[in-house]
Amino acid sequence: VTRMDRCRAPEEGDMIMANPVEVIPLSNELVFDDGRAVEYVPGTTYTLAINGPHPGGAEHLLHASQGQFSESDGAFIKCKGQVAAWMGVATNRSVQWSAPLAKPLGTVVLTLGSAHGYGPVSLYTLNLTQSKSTWASRSHEF
């Protein structure tokens, strides 16, 4: 993302390092520990885990439309905390994400880019809505 001089989430049709971005339907790549939780509590910090199905691993880029990532598990944090990027290939990664506290809140879009070598970059998105309660699971798995 920062190599392309922008801090927005990648979109279908973009090129990343000369490879096309392709949107992939939600699948095993985006599985939540707590049964696919789709809510967040404002100001709460969550651990997001990326567990890819590819035995050879992949490179990963994670973008949050709101909230902030903090450095963990070797992630480089860019774009005022809204992008987490990892160098090298791995099957498992994790990062801390703090849900937004300031208004307006609403829906947060998490976008995961996954490159499994040379070729297309798989793009997964997940929409999280603000919880009406004050509790939500703190651990999510991609």
N, C-alpha and C positions, 0 to 999 in steps of 0.2 A: 504494500500500500504506500509506504513512504518512498519507495523507489520510483513510484509513478507520480510523485509530487501531489498526492491527495490523501485525505484522511477519511474518505467515505468508504462504505462497504463495497466490495467488488460486486459487479452485476453481470448477469448473463450477457455475453457478447464482448465483454472486456477481454483484453489480452494481458496475461501476467507472465513476464519473462518469455514472451513469444508463444505462449500456450493459451488456447481459448478457455474461457470460464463457462462451465455448463452447470445449470441448476439441476440438482438431483432431488427427487422426492424424499421426504423424510423416511429414514430407514433405520437399520441397526446402528448406523454411525451416530445418531442422535437419540440416545436412550437415557432416560432419567432414572436415578436410583429409586426414587419414591413413586414410581408408577406414572411417569410423564407429567410431573408437576409443571404447570404453565403459569404460575403466579410468583410474585416476589413481594417482600415486605420492604417498604422504603427505608433506606439507611442500614439494611442488614447486609452483612458480608457473607458471600457464598463461595464454596469451592466448586469450580467447574472442572470436570475431568473429561479429557478427550481420549477415548479408547477406540482406536481404529481397527477395522476388521482385516486390514491388509498385513500379512505376516512380515513383509519386508519393510513396513512402516511408511511414513509419509511426512512431508513438510506441512506445517499448519500455520494458519493466520486466523485470528478470532477478532471480530469487530462487535462492539456494543453501541447501539444507537444512543444510549444513556447510561449513566453510572460510570464507574472507573475500575480498571484492572490494576492490580499491584503486582510487583515483581515476585515471581515464585517459579520454581521448577525450570529455571533457565530462560524464562520468557523475557523478551525485550518489550518494554511498554512504550508506545509511541502515541502521537496525536492526542495529547492531554489526557492520557489514560484510557482512551477508547479503543485502542488496538493492542493486542498481544500477538507477538510473532516469535517463532522459534526457528533457530538455524539448525540445519541437519535433519536427518530422518529418524523418526521414532514411532513406536506404536502407541505409547501412552504419554500423556502430558496433563498438567493441571495448572490452574491459575486461580487466584483470588479475585472475585468481582464484588464490588460494593454497589448495591442498588442505589438509584438516585434518591436524594433526600429533598431537593428543592423542587418547587412546582414550576411548570406543569409536569406531571408524572405520566400516567397513561401507559401505553404499550411500549415495551423495550424489545427491540429486535436484535437477536444474537445471530451473527453470520459467521459461519465457519468455512474457510477455504482449505481444501486438502489436496495436495499434489503428490501423486504416487509415482514419481519419476517423470520422465519426459512425456508430454501429452497433455490432455485436458486437465484443468483444475476443477475438481468437484466442489460445488457450492451448496451448503446446507443452511437453512434459516430456521429459527425458532422464535416465536412470538411469546413474550411473557407479559401478562397483565398484572396490574397492581392488585394485591390481595386485599380483600375487604376485612380480613382478620389481621391480627398482629403477629401471627406465627406462620412460617412456611419452612419447608425443608431447607437445610443449609448446604446440602451436597447434591450436586447434579452431575450427571455423566453424559458426555457427548459420545 
